[in-house]
């Protein structure tokens, strides 16, 4: 499924998987995808003003850097090593259960939630390569996943962002 993803979109998606694994989540959800987009910035969007720190606070996620630094471990170094092999990660659909999509890589396997799977489906539905903008479009297209609410809470003008991404909006 990664074949149409640009390198930056693939990096953002793998970062979301690593974030979910680091947080101890059993599944990769839309909250981690949104946070990964804020961390990696795989696009040049003026309207995307949210920072990773503001979204971490909204999502009630702690930054584990301080905890690991106290143990003499650099989270940036661990992530760098993990993400260096982005090509080793793959996103696949289960052969017998087509609604089951999982991200597999050196750090483990993590299944996507229904919302995260929808993001991928919407991004793949659009013609051309899957970009960071496509992933953001997928997040904003589903009003039930809370991405727009989190972005709005972080000070983002969601209507302007949707327009900048090229999404059709109601007047």
Secondary structure, 3 states (H helix, E strand, C coil): CHHHECHHHHHHHHHHHHHHHHCCCCEECHHHHHHHHHHHCCCCCCCCCCCHHHHHHHCCCCCCHHHHHHCCCCHHHHHHHHHHCHHHCEEEECCCCCCCEEEEECCEEEEECHHHHHHHHHHHHCCCCECHHHHHHHHHHCCCCCHHHHHHHCCCCHHHHHHHHCCCCCC
